[in-house]
Every structure is written in structure tokens, then in C-alpha cells.
Amino acid sequence: MRPRILLLGGTEAGVRKAAECGLDVVNIDKPALFEPAARAYCVQTHLVDYQDIGLVTALARTLHAHRPFRRVVSQTEAGPLVAGHLTTVLGLTGTGAATARLLHDKAALRALLNERGIGPVPFRVGGSPSMLRAFAERHGALVVKPTMGSGSLGVRKVHTPEQVPEAWAWLDAFGVGEFMVEKLLTGTEISVESFSVAGHHTVLAVSRKDNGGGVVALGHVLPAPLPPGCAAEVEDMVRRMLDAVGLVDGPAHTELILTADGPRVVESHPRCAGGRIAELVELVHGFDMERLTCQLALPGGVPALDPVTRGAAAVRFLTPPPGRVRAVEGLAAARQAEGVVRAEVGVDPGGQVEPLRWSEDRSGYVVARAEDAATAERRARSAAALIRVHTEPLPIEPTATMQDLLTAADEVLDPFGVALCNE
């Protein structure tokens, strides 16, 4: 009998990979996000909101009692916290509730890292305008962010104490809710993709992020050009962080900043990376991290992980001016450009380009490869420049709160908090 896994939010590609690994897949997905083509690779499909904790827990218990699961897996941004909860409830191997919660709650992770001396960073939770101003005066600059979430949603940099009133007004208008304040870290931003088996953490890839001075990633390049000796320091910090949170098995996506005082962890997630980084990892290092995650459920486990670098790859995102889309040009030319592996546009004429508030607002991307990182990045930028999304301003500039954006994405930051509110 084939091993069985419970997959939360499975895409067609993800479910297919699990089936190809020799697994029976039970997929629980949100109706609005479900990809119908995924059904062909599942033994069961349940279209319910997996962030409805009471419902998904009862459903998982019933399914597990009928025929046990080997693992609970999720590669979505909203799913790992629930997957950790179900892993603990069902008594399965994998990242459990405590570890998933630590990695979901940025303030809890920062407190733990500071307590363990793993790249300490001054921070506070919540506050007032006077506290923000005092924090900025003491530390020079700060960043405010929700204590939970991803995709740079609700993140804002405050460079001087004089900017505090404007930032406070934005926090209120955007409806950030519970937030944390950290010293603003400056330096090269990188992402580390790792995979853990029985507590042994292997760093598979390190990419460099370009956010153009803002908070939303405009591009990534892999491998990241790092100063001599920096790679070992980064890998050591990531391994110490993963040990501290108790992650034993599976993928982790960790974002860091290379400051003058050494690397500092920004956040980490127990899943494969978004932003096309997982695709870059496969192009350059040959690891399909989604497939590796599925293989954890097999009796033979995961094959030996021996990273090998084959050239470089980069992604560049499309961020046209916000407004109504009049025309899209140049996609065919971009796809034919040198080194381009993939190019996609996510908006059509008549559609709308939103202001760049988080990763979901990007309008497309170009992935390119080359023999070295600089050339791969140049190719991705050049091909992306060939794509022109023509927009016209809307009569009334759209405004939205953070909750509006989450609702449109069918996501809540803390499904356990919602469950408590509904009791």
C-alpha cells in the first residue's frame, strides 16, 4: 500500500510531484484557490478552508482514523502553521505546532534569537508614537511590521524620528493591528534555502535579493555573490536558528541581512521559498525542494544531499505603474531573449495593476540563467524591460487596508486567533 500524505493547498504541480514519488495524496484546499487539474493526482480532494481550525482538525482526525497519514505537508504561505498543528494533533513526524508557531510569529522568533544570542536585534512589540520616536532616536532608524504574515505585507521603514507621525498614521489607516518595531538593519539581503533530515540541516542555496530600497522584492539572483568567509558565517547562523526553533525535518526559507556586525535573521518559514526562488534552486543546484519534501514520507526517505552549482539564475519581477491595463507588449520577445527560461505576465488588458504594497501586487516575472550571477541578473533585467504593461490612471486612486488584501487572497494571519474569536 502506498504511503499517504495530507496536503494543504496543493497546486497541480505540487500534487503531481507527490504522486510521482509514489504517494497517495489527500488534498485539502480553499475553494477559491483550488486548481482543478490537481484533482487527477489526488486520491481524495476536500474543498474546505484549511484555516478553519475546528473544521480542518475534525476532518483530518476522521481521515487519519480511516487510513493513517505519514505526513502533513503545506507549501503555501498560509498553510505551514496549520500543518504544524495537525502534525501534533495526529501524532505524526515532522514540524509540529510549537516550531511552526515560533516561525510564524516574528516577535516570538526574535525574542528567542535574542535570548540565545543568535544575532541579537533590538525590538519591541506594539507601542505608541512616543515609543516609536524614542526607539528611532535611540537606534537611528526602525522598521515596523505585523508580528505575523509574509510577502512584505504591512512592512514600513522609518528612517528618522521626524517620520514617526506619518508612519503612525499609516499604521492606523492600513489597519496593521498587532505590530512589532525593530532596529532597521542595513546591508545586502539574502535568502537561504535549507533542508533538514533528522535534525541535520543542509544549506542548499543562497540567493541575493534586490528590493530597490523598498520592502518588496524586485528580483533575486542565485548564487548570491558573498564576501570571503561570509558563507560559512551565514550557514552557521541558519543552523543555530533552526536548532533553536526545533525544526527537525523538511525545507526552510530563511531571510537574512548581511550587516556590518555580521548576518542577522529577518524571518524564517518551514516551507519552500516563494518568489520563484525554488525554481532558481532547481536550475542552479538541481534540487526540487517540493519533491524532497514529499520524499520524507517514503520508507526510504530523502537521498543524500550534496549541493553542486551549475551556473547561475535570476528572476526579475514586473512592477508597472498602477492603473487600468490598456495593453501588454513584448512578452514574446522576452521569452525569446538570451538565457530566458520562463516569462509570464499576470495582468490582461482591462485588468488592474495595484500599487506595490506586497508581493502579491507584482504583475509578472522573467527567469533567466547564465554561467555567472552577474550575467544571469543582467539577462533577467534586460528581458523584463522588453515587456511593457501600459496602464492609465484610475479616476479614483484605490485604497485598501491590510485586511482587504488578506481577504482578497483568502488568507488570515492567525487562524487560531480567529477560532478563539468565533467561540
N, C-alpha and C positions, 0 to 999 in steps of 0.2 A: 504494500500500500504506500502511495506517495505521501511524503510529509506534507502537512497542511499549515498554511500561514494565514493570519488575518491582516489584511492590508487596508489602511485607512487612506482614502483619497488616491486610489491608483489610476494613473494615466494609462492610456493604451500601451505606450512603450514600456512603462514600468511593469504592468501586469504580464505583458508578453515575455519580458525577460525572466520573471519569476516562473512562468510556466515552462519556458525553455530550460530552466535549471532543474526541472523535474519536480516542481512543487504544485500542489493543489491550492489555488488562491481563492479565498473568500474576501470579496471586496465590499467595504462599507464606504459609500461616498455621498457627498451632498448632492441632491438632485440637480441643482443649478450648475454644478461644476463637473458632473459626470460626463465622460467621453463614451458614447455608445459603443464604439469599436472595442473598448476594453472588455465588454461582456463575453466576447468569443474566447477569451483566455481564462475565464473565471469558472469555478465550479458552482459558485453562488455569488449573487450580487444583491446588495441591500441598499436601496436609496433612502438613506436617513441622514440627518445631521449628526456627524460623529462628534461634534462639540456639545451635543445634548448629553451631558454626562449620565444622567439617570437612564435614559433610553439606551445609549450605546453600551453601558455596563450590563444592563439586563439582557440585551441581545447577545453580547459577547459571552456572557455566562452560559446562556442557553445553547449557543452554537458549540462552545467548548465542551459542555457536558455531553452533547450528542456525538461529537468526534473531536478530540483534543487538537489544539493548535501547537505548533512547535515554537512560533514566534509571533509577536505583534509588530508590524512594521509600518512606518509612515515616512514619506519623503516630502510631504507638503510643509509649508511654513506653519500651518495651524495644527498639524497632526501629532508631532512628537510628544507634546505634553500629555495628550490623551493616550497615546500608545504606551507611554511610561506608566500611566495609571492602570491601564488594562493589563500590562505585563505583571504588575504587582498583584492586582486583584486575582488574576488567573494563576499566579504562582509560577510564571514562566521565566526562562533565562532571557537576559537582555537588559537594556537600560530601563530601570524601574522608576517609580514615581518620585522618589527623593532626588535622584540625579536629574531627571527630566525637569523637575521644578526648579532646581538650582540653576540650570542652564536657561530656563525660560524667564526667570526673574533676575533682571540685570543688577538690581540693587543687592540681592542676596549673593549673587556671584561676586560682585565687587567686594562686599563685606568679607566673604570667605577668603578671597585672594589677598586682601589687605591683612587679615588675621594671620595667614600663613606666610606673609612676606613674599608673595609671588607678584612682583612688580606693583607695589602699592600705588594707588592713585587717590588723592583726596576727593571725597564725595559727601553729599547729603541727600536725604530723601525729603521731598516736599519743601515747603518754606514759604517765604513772603518776599515782597520786593526788597525790604531792608536786608533780609538774609542773603538774597541774590547779590545785592550790591556789595555787602560785606565780603561775600565769597569772592567776587570779582576783584575787589580791592586787595584781598589777601593773595590770590593766586594769579592775578593778571588777566585771566580770561576763563570762560567756562563754557560748558555745553549742557543744555537741558534736553532731556529725553524721557519718554514714558518708561516706567520700570519694566514693562513687557512690550513685546512686539518686534518686528523686523522690517526690512526693506527701507530703513531710514525714515519710517513714518513718525512724525511728531518730533523730529530732532532739529535743534536750532543752536547755532553758535552765537555766543555773546562775547565780543572781543574787548569791550571796555565797560566800566561801571556806568557810563552815560547811556549805554544801550539797554540797560536793565528795564526801564519803564516800558519801552517798546516791546521787549521780549515778554514782559509780564502780561501786557495787553494781548499779545499774540497767543500766549498760553491759554488765556481765558477765552478768547474768541474762537480758537481752533478746538477748544474742549479737550485738552490733553489729559486732564484728570490727574491721577497719581503720577508724579514725575520725580526724577532724580536730577541732581546737579553734580557735575564732575569738573575737575580741572581740565581745561582744554589741552589736549595732547597735540603736539605738532611733530611732523615728520612723515616719512614715507608710510603709506598704508598698505598692508599686505593681508592676504588670506592664506591660511594653512589648512590643507585637506589631509586628514589623518584617518587611519582605520585601525581599530583595536580588536584584538582577539585574546580572550582570557587574560585581560589586563595588560597585554603587551601592545604598546602604541607605536605604529609605524607612520611616519610622516611621508605621504605620497607626493605632495606637490606644494609649492609656494608661489602664489601669484601676486602681482602688484596691482593696486587699484589706482585709478585716476578719477577723482571726483571734481576736478576743476575748481577747487577751493570751496565747493559746496558740501552737501552731505550725501547726495545721491550719486552712486557710481555711474560714470560716463563710459568706463572701459576697464578691462583687465588684460594683463599680459602675463604669460607663463612660459618659462620660469622667470621669477622675479630676479632682476639683477640686484644682488645683495653685496654689501661690503665684505671684505675678507673677515672670516671668523663669525660673522653675523648669523649665518645659517645654523651653526651649532647652538648658539645662544637662543635663537628662536625655537628650535626643536626642543631644547631642554625646558624652556618655559611652557610650551604647549603640553609636553608630557607631564610636568608637575601640576599644571592646571587640571588635566584630565584625571590624574590620580586623586587630586583634592576633591573633585566633584563625584568621584566614584564611578566614572564611566569605564566599563569593562569590555564591552563588545560593540562593534559597529562603527559607522562613519561619524566624523565630527568636522564641522566647518567653523574655524576659529579666526576671528578678525583681530589684527594687532596693528599697532603703530610703532614704528622704529624711532623712538625719541632720543634726545641727546643723553638721557640717563639709561638707555637700553630699551629693549622691547617691552611693550605694555599691552596686555589683553584688553580689547574693547568689548567683545562678546563672543559667545560660542554657542553652537547648536548641535544637537545629536542627530544630524541628518546630512545628506549630501548637499553641496552648495547649490544655490540658485545662480542667477545672472550668467548662465552659460558656462560657469567655471567648471562644472562637472564635464562638459563637452571638451573644454581645453585640456583637462586632466587626461581624458582618454586619447586625445590627439597626440599629446606630447609624451605621456608616460605609459599609455596602453592599458590603464586601469578603468574599467567600467564600475564605478563605485555603487551604482544601483544593483548591478549583478552580484558584486561581492556581498552586499548586504543580504540578498536573497540566499546566497550560498551558506550563510551562517546557520540556516535551518536544515541543511543537509547533513546526513550522518558523517560524511567525510569532511565537512567544514570548509574553510577557506584555504585555497592553495597558498604556498609561500609567497610573501610579498617582497619583491626585490625591485625597487624603482629603478628604471632605466630611462634616460632622457633622449628623446628623438626630436631634435629641433625645437621649435617654439610655436606658440599660437597666441592669438589675441582676439578679443571681442570689442567692438565699438557700438555703443547704443545710439539710436536716433532720438534726438530731442528737438524737434521743430518748434517754431513759435506756437503758442496756444491759440486755438480758434477753430473755426469750421474748416474742414478739409475741402479744398477746391480741386486739387489734382495731386497725383503721385507719379513721379517720373524717375527714370534711371535705375529701377530695380534690376532689369535685365542686364544692363551694363555693369552693375555692381557684381552680379552673380558671375559674370564672365571675366572679372578683373583678376589679375595675377594673384595666386595664392588663396583666393576666396573659397572657403569650404561651404559656407551657408550664408544666405542673406534673406531676411524676412522683414516685411512691413506689417504692422498690426492695425493700421487705420486705412479706411477707404474714403473715397470722395463722398461728401455728405456727412461723414462722421465728425468726431470732435477730438482735437488734441487738448489734453488738460494741462494746466500749469504743472511744472515738475515739483510735486510735493513728496513723492516717494517712488520706489522702484516700479510700481505698477503703472506709473504715468509715462514711462518710456514708450516710444512708438515703433520700435523695431530694433534690429541689430545686424551686424555683419561679423562673421567669424572668419579669420584668415590665419594661414600658417606660413612658416618660413624656416630657414636654417637657424636664425638667431632672433632674440626677443625684439630688438630694435626694428628689424625688417618686418617682423610679423605685426608689430604695432603700427608701423607706417602703412603697411598694406591694408590693414583694417580701417584706419582713418581715411585713407585715400578712397577706398571703395565706398565707405559710408558717405563721403562727401558727394559721390555720384548720385545718391538718392536724394531727391528733392520732394519734400512734402509741403505743398503750397497751402497756406492757410489764410483765412481772413478773420479779422477780429469779430468777436460776437457782440451784438448790440449791448448786452449786459454781461459784464465780466462775472463768470460763475464763482460762487463762494461755497465752501463746504467745510464742515467740521471733520475732525478725525473719525467720529462715529459714522458720519456719512460715507467716508471712504471705506471703512471696515464693513459697513452694511452692503455696499456695492460689491465688495469682494467676498461676501457671505462668510465673514470671519468675526470672531470675538477674541479679545486679548486674553481673557481669563475665564474659560468656560466653567471653572469651579466656582468663581465668584457669582456668575450668572445663576448657577444652580442654587446657591445659597439664597440669592435674592428671590428666587421663584418658590422657595419653600414656604 
